[in-house]
Amino acid sequence: MFEIEAQLIQHHHAELLAEATPGPPGACAFLDSDGACRVYEQRPYVCRTQGLPLRWLEPDGEGGGLEYRDICPLNESDAGVPLVELPPEAFWTIGSWESKLRMIQELRDAGQGHRVPLRTLFARR
């Protein structure tokens, strides 16, 4: 996650980070023993888009481009509607939000774009 996201979690969950331990390796550090997110209200952007049908556009340099679509197989609809048949508004379009978040981070850290591993926020790792 970006450093600015880590700071938000540190601000709102200082006690958790000081006293709890992260989830087991291979799982999200913020999940509790029941699999619930312990920082849900301040969860990072990557978590907010996890499981959504995603689309992104790749410009071709000629004013057009290609559209790519994907979804985690664990979150595919039981309705059986293929991704290619879903309307664009059914997807989270990747690009604008990530760019804004990256720009804010780069303004704060002189263009470094620092990322913070989730587990490093916990005092007891």
C-alpha positions, -999 to +999 in steps of 0.1 A: +000+000+000+011+036-004+026+053+026-003+077+029-027+047+033-004+033+060-004+066+079-042+065+079-043+030+093-017+039+119-037+069+130-070+050+134-056+017+146-026+025+168-037+002+196-043-028+173-009-022+156+008-020+190-008-050+207-020-074+180+000-096+157-005-098+120-024-126+104-004-157+093+020-156+064+002-161+031-029-143+044-036-106+048-019-092+078-051-074+089-074-104+089-085-117+123-088-154+132-124-154+118-112-139+085-127-104+092-107-073+083-096-054+115-090-021+096-120-023+073-130+014+074-094+024+065-085-005+043-061+002+015-073+009-020-061-025-033-084-041-007-113-020-018-111-032-053-104-069-045-129-092-060-146-066-082-149-071-119-121-050-133-115-033-166-086-012-179-080+005-212-047+004-230-043+032-256-029+021-290-014+055-298-038+061-327-067+075-306-082+040-299-072+012-277-079-021-262-102-029-233-091-057-209-114-073-184-108-096-155-122-109-122-109-133-096-124-167-104-136-169-067-159-139-073-173-148-107-211-144-109-232-175-104-255-160-131-230-173-157-228-140-176-195-139-195-173-108-187-175-098-224-212-095-221-213-072-190-217-035-196-188-012-188-206+002-158-206-032-141-168-029-138-144-009-117-123+008-143-086+008-133-066+040-140-080+072-127-081+064-090-047+047-089-032+077-108-047+102-083-035+081-053+000+078-068+001+115-075-008+124-039+019+100-026+045+114-050+037+150-039+043+139-003+075+120-008+092+140-036+084+115-063+096+084-046+062+066-045+070+047-014+051+015-007+046+000+027+043-038+034+012-044+056+030-065+082+056-038+089+029-017+106+026-041+135+049-036+165+048-074+171+056-092+138 
